[in-house]
Amino acid sequence: MNKQILLRKRPMGMPEQDTWELVETEIPQPKNGEVLVQTHYISLDPAMRGWLNEVKSYIEPVAIDDVMRAGTIGKVIKSNNHPTLKEGDVLSGWGGVQQYFCTNGEGQFKVDTNLAPMTKYIGALGMPGMTAYFGILEVGKIKEGETVLMSGAAGAVGSVAGQIAKIKGCKVVGIAGGPEKCKYVIEHLGFDDCIDYKNESVYKRLKETCPKGIDVYFDNVGGEILDIALARLRRHARVVICGAISQYNSNQIQGPKNYLSLLVNRASMTGMVVFDYAKRYKEAGMQMGMWMMEGKLKTEEDVYEGIENFYETFTRLFTGEKRGKLVLKVV
Amino acid sequence: MNKQILLRKRPMGMPEQDTWELVETEIPQPKNGEVLVQTHYISLDPAMRGWLNEVKSYIEPVAIDDVMRAGTIGKVIKSNNHPTLKEGDVLSGWGGVQQYFCTNGEGQFKVDTNLAPMTKYIGALGMPGMTAYFGILEVGKIKEGETVLMSGAAGAVGSVAGQIAKIKGCKVVGIAGGPEKCKYVIEHLGFDDCIDYKNESVYKRLKETCPKGIDVYFDNVGGEILDIALARLRRHARVVICGAISQYNSNQIQGPKNYLSLLVNRASMTGMVVFDYAKRYKEAGMQMGMWMMEGKLKTEEDVYEGIENFYETFTRLFTGEKRGKLVLKVV
């Protein structure tokens, strides 16, 4: 049988368990020209919260009663005359929160598990890694010697974006929740410093760690922290709006009341969606793979098991009880 | 005697009359190498409200008991061995709210009143005009065929920026307060449409007038209108943060809660300060003068008389009881 997680209703605020339902259906059979994929790992990302809302966004909302949308990595276990894909091929793509699915290959990318383990292809070599790469380089336009502030520094995107900024010769200060994460960000990831927003005054520590202000703020969180960062911008600073995890479960988004710092400092705030860079994923993946092999880029997945545990694993995105890329192991 | 307006205290909210005091002092005498200037017109700008606050900004706050800072245009009436300036020269610069001042010429620009009347040099050929020119072209980066939304459309900056966008082949919709101003914006300035925010639903009218959304929003007002504009951005839209007149007298700035539209639409919001373009004022002035002569750019000054009426004239900036560039005639 095929275990699937279906979206049953649109949550207000933090989703509750009955937002989704686990159902079992027949394993689907590939039509002519299709393959059957068995999913090994499911990617859990903060962006998924946005897909639950019935609003115009960069992607259609997940429809009620549909399989929950998710990035996946899995193996072809049956081919029905597919022209190029064959049994044993490993595919990364939009498989959704389920154990099996059929595809004609559209939106799926064949990956080489000899180069990197499966989980990397939904982590640093997948959507979060691509977001980090293009966000910090193309939108943040970091330059050697600049000061970069990174929120969500222990997360899937922030940990990678911050390390890229270090590789490029920036001073990088992170923000993360709790002393353990901060220690990890400094000692393991090599950031210059890390502010514990749960136990320290972000404003005070930011003044200490970045006395001349910030050239690039890469924002994954929104809310208060965005406002504090805006208050400390340098002239011509760039704010990358990558996400706003503190606001995703809120019914009333908190607008950055310090936005006029953009005027005072001739600064900019720019939004990004990683899909726009799809044509350059390969180039980015090769560069990131190189940095990983050279030991310059450290990436980590936090893996939980069992599709039955989708809900409680998903909530870790928002409680912060995870480190690096959050992944659900299905097989 | 020299009538001067001195700043006496830092206002909270909308400044009250006793924020300033009118005093009379001796007319100053130019030192060796200086000239004495008699001011003819004083420029009244929303930015002046910001200079009253004791906060780090793009310019020092006006000090308590100092003459209130203001752009001016006046005539040299005495020279004490100044190497280049002589009696009768007309100077535009930072003269402050007073009738006479001495200067060695620094920060003052000699202008030619044969080319344009004095008031134009603190209007369309002065700071507001330069702000409009560089804001819409350099920050807004307008392209032919794009849709531009202009708040403060009947104001000193918005009226000029919108007309430049029309000259460049954009569709331009203004926002202004009251049917009379809207009529002026459409019929006299030639905007495609104008929304009366005091009597119409901006959101509804924006959907009607810009059904495909906005490519460039030039913001002079902030607050609710900024939020509505953000909600209607097109992909890769640019928001120019030029000012926020709705917020200047507020003790708690309203942050744009729709800022995540920047993410969804891969859009940007960029602040500007006109002083950064000082080296190109001449180029801009020549271009604007040309457009004015060709009848493509219409500019208007709303002139009030008497330095004694500084306070009540200043308040017109915020009540909206003026059209085009607000000017105080001193002589």
HADDOCK unambig.tbl for C-alpha pairs under 7 A between the chains (distance, minus, plus):
assign (segid A and resid 57 and name CA) (segid B and resid 264 and name CA) 5.61 0.50 0.50
assign (segid A and resid 58 and name CA) (segid B and resid 264 and name CA) 5.06 0.50 0.50
assign (segid A and resid 241 and name CA) (segid B and resid 263 and name CA) 6.10 0.50 0.50
assign (segid A and resid 242 and name CA) (segid B and resid 263 and name CA) 6.80 0.50 0.50
assign (segid A and resid 253 and name CA) (segid B and resid 257 and name CA) 5.41 0.50 0.50
assign (segid A and resid 254 and name CA) (segid B and resid 257 and name CA) 5.38 0.50 0.50
assign (segid A and resid 255 and name CA) (segid B and resid 255 and name CA) 4.13 0.50 0.50
assign (segid A and resid 255 and name CA) (segid B and resid 256 and name CA) 4.49 0.50 0.50
assign (segid A and resid 255 and name CA) (segid B and resid 257 and name CA) 3.63 0.50 0.50
assign (segid A and resid 255 and name CA) (segid B and resid 258 and name CA) 6.86 0.50 0.50
assign (segid A and resid 255 and name CA) (segid B and resid 259 and name CA) 6.59 0.50 0.50
assign (segid A and resid 256 and name CA) (segid B and resid 255 and name CA) 4.48 0.50 0.50
assign (segid A and resid 256 and name CA) (segid B and resid 256 and name CA) 6.22 0.50 0.50
assign (segid A and resid 257 and name CA) (segid B and resid 253 and name CA) 5.40 0.50 0.50
assign (segid A and resid 257 and name CA) (segid B and resid 254 and name CA) 5.38 0.50 0.50
assign (segid A and resid 257 and name CA) (segid B and resid 255 and name CA) 3.64 0.50 0.50
assign (segid A and resid 258 and name CA) (segid B and resid 255 and name CA) 6.85 0.50 0.50
assign (segid A and resid 259 and name CA) (segid B and resid 255 and name CA) 6.58 0.50 0.50
assign (segid A and resid 262 and name CA) (segid B and resid 270 and name CA) 6.23 0.50 0.50
assign (segid A and resid 262 and name CA) (segid B and resid 271 and name CA) 4.64 0.50 0.50
assign (segid A and resid 263 and name CA) (segid B and resid 241 and name CA) 6.09 0.50 0.50
assign (segid A and resid 263 and name CA) (segid B and resid 242 and name CA) 6.77 0.50 0.50
assign (segid A and resid 263 and name CA) (segid B and resid 271 and name CA) 3.60 0.50 0.50
assign (segid A and resid 263 and name CA) (segid B and resid 272 and name CA) 5.06 0.50 0.50
assign (segid A and resid 263 and name CA) (segid B and resid 273 and name CA) 6.57 0.50 0.50
assign (segid A and resid 264 and name CA) (segid B and resid 57 and name CA) 5.56 0.50 0.50
assign (segid A and resid 264 and name CA) (segid B and resid 58 and name CA) 5.04 0.50 0.50
assign (segid A and resid 266 and name CA) (segid B and resid 270 and name CA) 6.82 0.50 0.50
assign (segid A and resid 266 and name CA) (segid B and resid 271 and name CA) 4.69 0.50 0.50
assign (segid A and resid 266 and name CA) (segid B and resid 272 and name CA) 4.89 0.50 0.50
assign (segid A and resid 266 and name CA) (segid B and resid 273 and name CA) 6.58 0.50 0.50
assign (segid A and resid 267 and name CA) (segid B and resid 270 and name CA) 5.76 0.50 0.50
assign (segid A and resid 267 and name CA) (segid B and resid 271 and name CA) 5.54 0.50 0.50
assign (segid A and resid 268 and name CA) (segid B and resid 268 and name CA) 6.70 0.50 0.50
assign (segid A and resid 268 and name CA) (segid B and resid 269 and name CA) 5.51 0.50 0.50
assign (segid A and resid 268 and name CA) (segid B and resid 270 and name CA) 4.13 0.50 0.50
assign (segid A and resid 268 and name CA) (segid B and resid 271 and name CA) 6.33 0.50 0.50
assign (segid A and resid 269 and name CA) (segid B and resid 268 and name CA) 5.50 0.50 0.50
assign (segid A and resid 269 and name CA) (segid B and resid 269 and name CA) 5.18 0.50 0.50
assign (segid A and resid 269 and name CA) (segid B and resid 270 and name CA) 6.38 0.50 0.50
assign (segid A and resid 270 and name CA) (segid B and resid 262 and name CA) 6.23 0.50 0.50
assign (segid A and resid 270 and name CA) (segid B and resid 266 and name CA) 6.80 0.50 0.50
assign (segid A and resid 270 and name CA) (segid B and resid 267 and name CA) 5.75 0.50 0.50
assign (segid A and resid 270 and name CA) (segid B and resid 268 and name CA) 4.13 0.50 0.50
assign (segid A and resid 270 and name CA) (segid B and resid 269 and name CA) 6.38 0.50 0.50
assign (segid A and resid 271 and name CA) (segid B and resid 262 and name CA) 4.64 0.50 0.50
assign (segid A and resid 271 and name CA) (segid B and resid 263 and name CA) 3.60 0.50 0.50
assign (segid A and resid 271 and name CA) (segid B and resid 266 and name CA) 4.69 0.50 0.50
assign (segid A and resid 271 and name CA) (segid B and resid 267 and name CA) 5.54 0.50 0.50
assign (segid A and resid 271 and name CA) (segid B and resid 268 and name CA) 6.33 0.50 0.50
assign (segid A and resid 272 and name CA) (segid B and resid 263 and name CA) 5.06 0.50 0.50
assign (segid A and resid 272 and name CA) (segid B and resid 266 and name CA) 4.89 0.50 0.50
assign (segid A and resid 273 and name CA) (segid B and resid 263 and name CA) 6.57 0.50 0.50
assign (segid A and resid 273 and name CA) (segid B and resid 264 and name CA) 7.00 0.50 0.50
assign (segid A and resid 273 and name CA) (segid B and resid 266 and name CA) 6.59 0.50 0.50
